[in-house]
Amino acid sequence: MRQGLGKLVLVLMLGVVIGAVFSQVIGLFLKEGSVAHQVFVKGYGFGMETMTLDLAIVTITFGLVFNATLMSVVGVFVASQMLRWYRY
């Protein structure tokens, strides 16, 4: 079970990275503000916004935001298919 969870996390992270790279490369060729640019490059951010904790001696800032694009979803799909192919 533990090894399966590790592979799943690896596939998700690999897919997101692949999708982010493809998204940035596609963004180089598309006109800024076009519909295609918005679909492929502009993402939907969700998560916890930044929170600052001031302790007088040290200031700590927390935050975690995920930016999901169409290409990151495609990247996760491609990585899952690669894992499926690798298993057999």
Residue pairs with C-beta under 8 A, 6 or more apart in sequence:
7 83
11 76
11 79
11 80
11 82
11 83
12 76
12 79
14 75
14 79
15 72
15 75
15 76
15 77
15 78
15 79
15 80
16 72
16 75
16 76
17 75
18 75
18 78
18 79
19 69
19 71
19 72
19 73
19 74
19 75
19 76
20 69
20 71
20 72
20 75
22 71
22 74
22 75
23 40
23 41
23 43
23 69
23 70
23 71
23 72
24 41
26 40
26 41
26 71
27 37
27 40
27 41
30 36
30 37
30 40
30 41
31 37
39 70
40 69
40 70
40 71
41 69
42 69
43 67
43 68
43 69
43 72
44 67
44 68
44 69
45 65
45 66
45 67
45 68
46 65
46 66
46 68
47 63
47 64
47 65
47 66
48 62
48 63
48 64
48 65
49 63
49 65
50 61
50 62
50 63
51 61
51 62
51 63
52 59
52 60
52 61
52 62
53 59
53 60
53 61
53 62
